[in-house]
Amino acid sequence: MSECTTLESEPQTSSMHRWLAVLSLACGTFILVNTEFLPIGLLSPIAHALGVSEGQAGWAIMLPGLVAALAAPLLMLFSRRLNRRTLLLMLSGSIIVSNAIAMFAHSFPALLLGRFILGFGVGGFWAFAIPAGRRMVSEAQGARAISLISAGVAVGTVAGVPAGAFIGELFGWRMAFTMNTVLAVAVFVYQWFALPSLPAKNSLGLGSLLTVAKIKGVRRGLIIGIFMASAQFSAYTYLEPWLRFQVRLSASDISLLLMCYGVAGLIGTFLTEVTVREFGVRRAFLGNVLLLALSVLIASQVSSSVTAASTLVILWGLAFGALPVCLNIWIYQASPAMFESGSALMVCVFQIALACGAFFGGVLADTQGTAAAFILGGVLALLACVSIFVSHPQQSRVTGP
């Protein structure tokens, strides 16, 4: 039986209930991104309070990525028969614990402990949430479900990073984590009532991961994901210090611009379903990665112009909002029957690339300045463009509902 079997055979599950369940997963990605990227908007105050540099504080972004890279395939292997509803609730619970630990952390190692726990939630939720949501709807509505769940990334960027920066400026960075803990509890309760039972369809093992890795379109998607994630997070992790110290924006202006970045990302996320349907995933993917590369590279050279820098950051957000959707659709088109296994591998390589990008971007930010981290991100994004140009998911286009 296919891993991606939908709930079409269960008439007692109404269409409204299915979409409410999908929405609960979108809320899960929202709180996940809120938590994973919250330190980005608070990097300077966290570094000052805990006695580390901004580059070292970037480890709070790097560590969850490393843990998530290991957690995604391990959870796939050790949760073979576990009901996906139970698994997703456990992963949402880990996000609550992570926020609570960060809220009370009085040393950098304590903060990293919470971020370590978060890594399991990140790796597992990204590996299972989108395939689970894809199962809940019809084949024709699959791209819409993926877009909705992925929209949590953009909404988390809208509400999480800028709101965290604003709250941190007014009440301190711990209050930002406190409010995030409350939101995580609310999302957990929503999922408890909304998610239907989702029995594991196959007893997945190491063989499934190895099999899907042999599929040419999946391998190409993973390579693209490596360049894409490392490009984004070698630059985005240090966006707040760049805006604060290079562009010289005030705290309120940084919060506003980060919110504009997130709004643009949300627009990009929902436009992707249309662009993929009209132009195919390869062209949509290539266009957005190229926009990301140009925005980051040019931004590294125009920090003296507030208007130019702000415009480029918004274009950057528009581009990146589309990329997680494109990558998930690419992996699905390459292997629809093994989407859950492909998703686990994608999370693994994506999070490793995220961690490496944050780490090497941090080294450059500390030694050469944040503009150097942006240049690294732009070059890696251009490599992602080349990878897309010479690749193809080898499946038909996603059809609209």
N, C-alpha and C positions, 0 to 999 in steps of 0.2 A: 504493500500500500504506500502511496506517496506521502512524503512528509508534509506536503502542502495541501492535503485534503481540506476542503472548506467545510463549512457547516450547512451547506445546501441541503444535505440529506436529513437535517433535523428541523422539520417544519415548526416545532414548538418554540424554536428560537426566532422571535420576530425580527424583522429588519431593523426596527428601532433599537431593540435590545442589543443587536450585534454592533450597531454603530456607537451606541453608548459604551459598549465594552472596548471598541477600538479607541474611542475618545479617552477612556481611562488609561489606555496605554500611551496615548499622546501626552496626557498629564504626567505619566510616569517619565517619559523622555524629557518633559519640561523640568521636572524637579531634579532629574538626573543631571541635566546640563547646568541647571542652576547651581547644583552642588559642585560639580566637577570644575566649572569655570569661574565660580564665585571669587576665588583668590585673584583672578586676573584684574578685576576692578578694585581690589584691595591690596595689591602687591606692595605698594610703598608703605602703607600703615602697618601691615603684617610684618614686613621686614624690619621696620623701626621698632615695633613693640617686642619682637622676639630676638632682636639683636643679630640679624643676618642681612646680607646684601640682597638687592632686588633679584640678581641672578640666582642666588641660593634659594630665595623665596619661591622662585619658579619651580623648585623641586616639588612643591605642593601640587603642581600641575603634572609634572613628570611621573611621580610615583604611582598615582592611580592608573596611568596609562600602562606602565610596566606590569602592574599586578593584573590589570584587565586583560592584557595580552596572554597571560598564562591562565587566567580564570575562565575565559571563554571556551577554549577547547577542553579544559579539565571538567568544567561543569557539563559540557556536552557528553563527555565520556561517563561521568559518574551520576548522571541524572537520566539514565536511559529510559526507565519506566515511570519516572516521576511525573505526575500530572502537571502540565505547564501552568495551570492556575496557581497551584501550591508553590511552584518554583518562582514564579513572578512575584508573588506576595513576599516570599522570603527575601528576594533581592531588593524589593522596595523597603523592607524592614532594615536591611543593611545600610540604606541611605539615611534613615532616621538615626541610627547609631553613629554613623560617621559625622553627621552634623552636630549631634550632641557632644561628641568628644571634642570637636573643633571649637565648640562654643565655650568649653571650660579649659581649653589648652593654655597653659602658662609657660610652655617651652616649645621650641621648634620640633624636637623629637615627639612630643605629645601630639602636636598638630599632624605630624606625619603618620602617627599611628591611626588617627581617624581617616586620613587620606588612603592609608593602606587598606583599611576595611572597605572604603568606598570603591576601591579597585575591583572587588568581587561583584559589587552591584553594577558597576559600569560594564564589566566584561559580560556578565550574565544577562543583564537586561537588554543590551544591544544585540546579543546573540539570539535571544528568544522572543523579544517583544514584537519585532517586525514580522517574523514568520508566523507568530501566533495571530497577529492582527490580520495577516494575509489569509489565514485559514478561515477567518470569521465571515468573509464576504465572497461574492461571486468572482469568477475569473475576470469579468469585464470591469469590476470595481477595484481590482487589485492595486493598480497604480494610484488610485485615489486614497486607498487605505494606507499605502506606503507614504504618500505625501502627507497625510494627516498625522501619522505617528512621527514622521521626520520633522513636521512643523514644530514639535516640541523643542527642537534644537533652536529654531529661530525665536520662538516665544521665550525660551529660557534665556537667550541672549538679550532679548528686549527687556524682560523683567528682571533677570538675574544679575548680569554684570553691571548695567548702569544703576539699577536700584540698589545693588549691594554697595557700589561706590558711593552713592548718595547717602545711604543709611550709615555707612562707615564714616563718612565725613561728619555727619551730625551726631551720631551716638556711639561711634566706635565699631571696629570690624566685628567684634563678638556679637553685637546686636544683629548684624546681618546674618550670621550663622544661626542665631536664636530664631529669627523669623523664618529662616529656611527650614529649621527643624519642625516648626508648627505646620508649615506648608506640606512637608513630607508626611506628617501624620495624617493630614487631611486627604492627601492623595491615596495613602494606604487604605483608609476607610472607604473611599470611593471605589477603589479596585476590589476590595473585599466584597462589596455588594454587586458590582457591575460585571466582573469577569465570570464567564461560564466555565464549567468543567472542560478542560482541554487535555484529554488523555494523550500520552505520547503515542504516536502512530507506529513508530519503529523502535526496535532496540538498537540504538545507535552506538557504534563503537569506533575504535581507531580506524577500522577498515573504511567506514563511511567518510571520515575526514581525508584519508589517503585517496579514496576513489574520486571525491569531488575535486581534490587538488590536481588530479590528472587531467581534468577537463580544460581544454585550451582557453576557452573564453573566461573561465573562472580565474585561471592563473594570470591572464592578462589584466583582469579586473583587480586582482590583488596587487599587482605591480603598480597599476595606476593609483590604487589606494595608498600605497607606501609613499609615493612622491607627493600626492595630494595632501595627506595628513601632515607629513613633515614640513611641507611648504607652509600650510596654514598656521601651524602652532610654533614654528620657529619665529614667526613674526607676531601673531596674534597674542601670544602669551605676554609679550612686552609692549603691547599697544598702550596700556595705561601709562607706564613710565615715559614712553615716547611722546604721548600727548601732553604729559605734565611738564617734562623737562626740555623737550626739543621744540614742540609747537608752542609750549608755554600757555596752555589753556588753564583756566581756573577749575576747581573741583566740580562746580555746578555745570560748567561748559563740557567737561569730560563726560559727566553723567548723561547730559543731553545728547552728545554726539554718539556715545555708545548705544543709547536708545535708538537713535536714527539708524545706526548700523544694524541693530536687531530688527527694526521695522522693515528695512530694506531686505534683510535676510528672509523675513517672513513672506514678503512679496515674492522673492525669488523662489522660495519653496513651493508656493501654490501655483506659480507660473510654470513650474517644471513639468507638471502633468500635461499641460497644453503643448509646450515646446517638444517634449519627447514624442507625443502623439503626432505632431505635425512634421517634425524634422528627424525623428529617430533619436535614440539615446546617445549614439556616438557624436552626432553633431551638437546636440544640446550640451553634452558633457564637455566637448572641446571648447565651445564658445565660452562657457562659464569659467573653465580653468584658465583660459587665455585672459579673460577679464580680470581674474584674480591676480595672475602674474603681472600684468601691466599696472594694475592699481598699486600693488605692493612695491614694485620696483620704482615707479615714479614717486610714490609717497616718500621713499627713502631719501629723495633728493629735493623735496619741496617743503621741508619743515618750517621754512621761514614764512610761508604763506598759509595763514589760517584757512582762508577760503579754499585754496587748492587742496590742502591736506584734508579738510572736512569732506570735500566732494569725493576725493579718492577713497576715504574710509567708507562712505556710503556705497560707492560702487563695489568696493570690496565685500561689504555685507550682502549686497544683491547677488554677487557671484557665489559666495560660499553658501548662501541659503539653498541654492539649487544642488550643490555637490553631493550631500549625503543621499538625496533622493536618486540622483543619477547613478551613484555607485550601487545602491541597493537594487535598482531596476536592472542595471547591467548584470549583477550577480544572478538575479532571478531569471533573466532571459537566457543566460548562459547555461543554467541548470535548474529549471522549474521544479523537478521532482526531488531535488536534494537541496532546497533553498535553506533549510535550517542548518545543515552541515556547512554549506557555503557561507552562510551568515556568520557562523562561529569562527571560521577561518578569516573572514573579512575583519571581524572585530579584533582578532589576534594581531594581524599585521597592521591594522589601522592604529591600534593603541601603542604598539611598539614604535611605529613611525611618529605618533604624537609625542611620546616620551623622548625619543631621540631629537625631534625638532625642538621641543622645549629645552632640552639639555644643551644642545649645541648653540641654539639661539641665546641661551643664558650666558654661555661662555663668551660669545661675541658681544653681547650686551654689556657684560662686565669689563671686557678688555678693550673693545673697539667702539662701543656705543650702540644704542638701539637701532640706529640706521643700518649697521652692519647685519644685524639679525634680520632686518627687512630685506636686505639684498639677498641673503641666503634663502629666505622664503620665496622670493621672486624667481631665483634661478631654479629652485626645486619645482616650482609650479610650471616653469617652461619645460622641464624634463617630463612632468606629467602630461603636458600638451603633446610632446613627441610620442609618449607611450600610447596615448589615445589615438593619435593620427595613424599609427601603424597597427592598431588593434581593432577588434570587432567582437561583440558578444556572441556573434554567430547564431542569432535567433531573430525572429520577426519582431517588428515594432509592437509596442504596447498599444492595444486598441482601447478607445474610449468607451465609456458606458453608453 
